[in-house]
Amino acid sequence: MAKGFMEKRNDPKWLATTAGLQSTWGASLWILGFIFAILGIIADATGTLGLTMMAWFMLAIVFHLAGLSYWLGWALAVHLKSKEAKKE
């Protein structure tokens, strides 16, 4: 079962079709990262958001780094689509 799963994931055509999904997840995580950064600024100014300022900024960093992996997947998918288009 695992062998078939990995064969599907290594197929360039399957990876090229996931570009839209990859960019959606990447954008969502980046937006959440910016929201957490803004909440960190608000928490520093008011001190009433439940978490400390540094905790909000650490959440922002984690979400930006998590979104980076999706953006790299999107870039790879676009690259594979362009290589496929050049073949035709």
C-alpha positions in Angstrom: 0.0 0.0 0.0 2.8 2.4 0.9 4.6 1.7 -2.4 1.5 2.7 -4.5 1.1 5.8 -2.4 4.7 6.9 -3.0 4.5 6.1 -6.7 1.6 8.4 -7.1 3.4 11.2 -5.2 6.5 10.8 -7.4 4.5 11.2 -10.6 5.3 14.6 -12.1 1.8 14.8 -13.7 0.1 14.4 -10.3 2.4 16.9 -8.7 1.7 19.4 -11.5 -2.1 19.2 -11.0 -1.7 20.2 -7.3 -0.5 23.7 -8.0 -3.8 25.3 -7.1 -4.2 23.4 -3.9 -0.6 24.2 -2.9 -1.0 27.9 -3.5 -4.2 28.0 -1.5 -2.7 26.4 1.6 0.4 28.5 1.3 -1.5 31.7 1.1 -3.8 30.7 4.0 -0.8 29.9 6.2 0.9 33.2 5.3 -2.2 35.2 6.0 -2.6 33.5 9.4 1.1 34.3 10.1 0.4 38.0 9.4 -2.7 37.9 11.6 -0.7 36.4 14.5 2.0 39.1 14.0 -0.7 41.8 14.3 -2.1 40.1 17.3 1.4 40.2 18.8 1.6 43.9 18.3 -1.8 44.4 19.9 -0.9 42.1 22.8 2.2 44.2 23.4 0.2 47.4 23.4 -2.7 46.2 25.6 -1.4 43.0 27.4 -4.9 41.5 27.4 -5.0 38.9 24.6 -4.1 35.9 26.8 -0.7 35.1 25.3 2.4 37.2 25.5 3.7 39.2 22.7 6.6 36.8 22.0 4.2 33.8 21.9 2.1 35.5 19.1 5.3 36.3 17.2 6.5 32.7 17.5 3.2 31.5 16.2 3.6 33.9 13.3 7.1 32.6 12.5 5.9 28.9 12.7 3.0 29.6 10.3 5.2 31.5 7.8 7.7 28.6 7.8 4.9 26.1 7.4 3.5 28.1 4.5 6.9 28.2 2.9 6.8 24.4 2.2 3.5 24.8 0.4 4.9 27.7 -1.7 7.9 25.5 -2.7 5.5 22.8 -3.7 3.6 25.3 -5.8 6.8 26.4 -7.5 7.8 22.9 -8.3 4.3 22.2 -9.7 4.4 25.3 -11.9 7.9 24.3 -13.1 6.7 20.8 -14.0 3.7 22.2 -15.8 6.0 24.4 -17.9 8.3 21.5 -18.7 5.2 19.5 -19.8 4.0 22.3 -21.9 7.3 22.6 -23.7 7.2 18.9 -24.6 3.9 19.4 -26.4 
